[in-house]
Amino acid sequence: AAAGNGDIAAFTAINNTSVPVTATITVTPTANSCPGIPKTFTITVNPTPGLTQPNDQVLCTGDATTAVNFTGPVSNSSYNWTNNNTLIGLAASGTGNIPSFTTTNNSNVPLIATVTVSVNANGCSIPSKVFTITVNPMPAVTQPSNYIYCNGAPTSAIVFATAVSGSTFNWTNDNVYIGLGASGTGT
């Protein structure tokens, strides 16, 4: 309130702006109808920091990520982040923005890193935000054997293999005169 008598009761601090708001309180004691010397103090209410939700990213191993630039309404906010899967090529933790980096995945399955970001401004914080960076593995076809056939002889099927499940195969042939089309998919 703008004025009152007695002690100031506990209240919920409010600041709906993006900058600290300060109120100057003047206290004047009175006893036996005699006013005392006024004293002043301030109450500063810092704004609640914010954080725009970072986007999830899905990439292939060896791709460059999109830089993650943390933003919010309160200037001079500090951002701290942790990463639960360093196998993707990102450190376990850091402060500030996450620059673009080249992803890694040396396994046969997608690697998912969960990045948790906390924000602090003037000692105030909000619940952390979470986003993921998924790095898919690079499939590698098992080297097929070379084949030799006689004219008119039937061939056997050539089955392609890789350790990465869900892989598809596209192939091309530079000489259709052997009886095989110029391109195809699968076996």
Salt bridges, closest charged atoms under 4 A:
none
